[in-house]
């Protein structure tokens, strides 16, 4: 059974204080790892897809990296508008199913 | 934003009553999904559809049924609502299975309370 564990559960940063969020996964044959951002009362918003160990993707202050066991979402010089819950999900080698297994998320708060 | 509309956005219903949530998409995507999100759990797949009248179960399908008679609409029905089905329900779509750039896009959610 695919498993995703995100840490920490919650993180409070000051504006400009860089940090990383962790997503550890167990899947027999990773087909893709996904990062989403979710604001309160909203649906998840797609950020990145990573497919193989060593891959990196960047978007503004966010950079996602992938190893064989975990992914990191690095946040450089965050701003208050980066406050959100960040979700990680993996897709294993299922057949016709398009099933993503999600972690419970990291709730990020960035203060002035 | 992906063209996904969920209705109703908020609903309070009584135990034992039937409830239908609707998801409408304007993207002509083949795959549609229903997820639920609860505290302490990640998003969990209830049912999904890979074409008109083609549906399959997810990991938490008990107590739920779905139908897809048109590409753009995917309905989730709780035949007899229970308090354990109080949750936030998200519809999602993807052009194909989420590989090679095919991303799953989520709607804004439907908050359901069963009293």
Boltz contact constraints between the chains, C-beta under 6 A:
constraints:
  - contact:
      token1: [A, 31]
      token2: [B, 99]
      max_distance: 6.0
  - contact:
      token1: [A, 32]
      token2: [B, 99]
      max_distance: 6.0
  - contact:
      token1: [A, 43]
      token2: [B, 90]
      max_distance: 6.0
  - contact:
      token1: [A, 43]
      token2: [B, 106]
      max_distance: 6.0
  - contact:
      token1: [A, 43]
      token2: [B, 107]
      max_distance: 6.0
  - contact:
      token1: [A, 43]
      token2: [B, 108]
      max_distance: 6.0
  - contact:
      token1: [A, 43]
      token2: [B, 109]
      max_distance: 6.0
  - contact:
      token1: [A, 44]
      token2: [B, 106]
      max_distance: 6.0
  - contact:
      token1: [A, 46]
      token2: [B, 103]
      max_distance: 6.0
  - contact:
      token1: [A, 91]
      token2: [B, 98]
      max_distance: 6.0
  - contact:
      token1: [A, 98]
      token2: [B, 31]
      max_distance: 6.0
  - contact:
      token1: [A, 98]
      token2: [B, 97]
      max_distance: 6.0
  - contact:
      token1: [A, 98]
      token2: [B, 98]
      max_distance: 6.0
  - contact:
      token1: [A, 99]
      token2: [B, 45]
      max_distance: 6.0
  - contact:
      token1: [A, 102]
      token2: [B, 42]
      max_distance: 6.0
  - contact:
      token1: [A, 102]
      token2: [B, 43]
      max_distance: 6.0
  - contact:
      token1: [A, 103]
      token2: [B, 42]
      max_distance: 6.0
  - contact:
      token1: [A, 104]
      token2: [B, 42]
      max_distance: 6.0
